[in-house]
Amino acid sequence: MEEINFEDFLRVHILTGTILEASLNPKARNPAYTLRIDFGQYGIKTSSAQITGNYQVEDLAGLQICAVVNFPVKRIAGVKSEVLVLGAYSEDKGVVLLTPRESVEDGSLVG
């Protein structure tokens, strides 16, 4: 694993946001959802997330998540993905979203 210094870490902006809506992305090669996420003062952003193994589309609205918001926009299967939703991956469980244990204000800095 490559080491980075603390200044590199500070350049990554990880914020909390609440999923407003989720839908299946029919254009994705691997099953994925398109998410609209409210980041408070930072606005509403879109993301493509391969989380269909552990989450049903109807269960995602209202869920607060963590995401990197300062990567360049990337087009994924027809979706303008503006943020990278964060999750932990394991062979057993697939992707498990990183969520705050208690609700915090959307747009709160994670660090």
C-alpha positions as CSV (number, residue, x, y, z in Angstrom):
1,M,0.0,0.0,0.0
2,E,1.3,3.4,-1.0
3,E,1.8,5.9,1.8
4,I,0.4,9.5,1.5
5,N,1.1,12.4,3.8
6,F,-1.6,14.2,5.8
7,E,-1.8,17.1,3.4
8,D,-2.8,14.6,0.6
9,F,-5.6,13.3,2.9
10,L,-6.8,16.9,3.6
11,R,-7.3,17.4,-0.2
12,V,-10.0,14.7,-0.3
13,H,-13.4,16.1,0.7
14,I,-15.6,13.5,2.2
15,L,-19.1,14.8,3.1
16,T,-22.3,13.3,4.4
17,G,-25.4,13.4,2.3
18,T,-28.9,11.9,2.2
19,I,-30.1,9.9,-0.7
20,L,-33.2,11.5,-2.1
21,E,-34.0,8.9,-4.7
22,A,-32.5,5.8,-6.3
23,S,-33.2,4.0,-9.5
24,L,-31.8,1.0,-11.3
25,N,-29.4,2.0,-14.1
26,P,-30.4,-0.2,-17.1
27,K,-27.4,0.8,-19.1
28,A,-24.8,-0.4,-16.5
29,R,-22.8,-3.6,-17.5
30,N,-22.8,-4.6,-13.8
31,P,-26.0,-4.0,-11.8
32,A,-25.9,-0.4,-10.4
33,Y,-28.2,2.2,-9.0
34,T,-28.3,5.9,-10.0
35,L,-28.5,8.0,-6.8
36,R,-29.5,11.6,-6.3
37,I,-27.9,12.8,-3.0
38,D,-28.5,16.0,-1.0
39,F,-25.2,17.4,0.3
40,G,-26.9,20.4,2.0
41,Q,-25.1,23.7,1.2
42,Y,-23.0,21.8,-1.5
43,G,-26.2,20.9,-3.5
44,I,-27.7,17.8,-4.9
45,K,-25.3,15.5,-6.7
46,T,-25.7,12.3,-8.8
47,S,-23.8,9.1,-8.5
48,S,-23.7,5.6,-10.0
49,A,-23.2,2.9,-7.3
50,Q,-22.8,-0.8,-7.6
51,I,-24.6,-1.6,-4.4
52,T,-27.5,-3.8,-5.7
53,G,-26.2,-6.9,-3.8
54,N,-27.1,-5.5,-0.4
55,Y,-29.6,-2.8,-1.0
56,Q,-33.1,-2.7,-2.6
57,V,-33.9,0.5,-4.5
58,E,-36.9,1.3,-2.3
59,D,-34.8,1.1,0.9
60,L,-32.2,3.8,-0.2
61,A,-34.2,7.0,-0.1
62,G,-33.6,8.7,3.3
63,L,-30.4,6.9,4.0
64,Q,-27.5,9.1,5.0
65,I,-24.2,8.2,3.4
66,C,-20.6,9.4,3.0
67,A,-19.0,10.3,-0.4
68,V,-16.0,11.9,-1.9
69,V,-17.2,15.1,-3.6
70,N,-14.1,16.6,-5.2
71,F,-13.2,13.9,-7.8
72,P,-13.7,15.0,-11.4
73,V,-17.1,14.1,-12.9
74,K,-17.1,10.8,-14.6
75,R,-19.7,9.4,-17.1
76,I,-20.6,5.9,-16.1
77,A,-23.2,3.9,-18.2
78,G,-24.9,7.1,-19.3
79,V,-24.9,8.7,-15.8
80,K,-23.0,11.8,-14.9
81,S,-21.5,10.6,-11.7
82,E,-20.5,13.6,-9.7
83,V,-19.5,11.9,-6.4
84,L,-18.0,8.6,-5.2
85,V,-20.2,7.0,-2.6
86,L,-18.0,5.2,-0.1
87,G,-18.5,1.6,1.1
88,A,-16.5,-1.2,2.6
89,Y,-16.0,-4.3,0.4
90,S,-15.6,-7.9,1.5
91,E,-15.9,-11.1,-0.5
92,D,-18.6,-12.4,1.9
93,K,-20.9,-9.3,1.9
94,G,-20.0,-7.3,-1.2
95,V,-20.3,-3.5,-0.7
96,V,-21.6,-2.1,2.6
97,L,-22.2,1.6,2.5
98,L,-20.4,3.8,5.0
99,T,-23.1,5.6,7.0
100,P,-23.0,7.9,10.1
101,R,-24.1,6.1,13.2
102,E,-26.2,9.1,14.1
103,S,-27.8,11.6,11.8
104,V,-25.7,14.7,11.1
105,E,-26.3,17.7,8.9
106,D,-26.0,17.0,5.2
107,G,-22.7,18.4,3.9
108,S,-20.9,17.7,7.2
109,L,-17.2,17.0,6.6
110,V,-15.9,13.5,7.4
111,G,-12.4,13.3,8.6
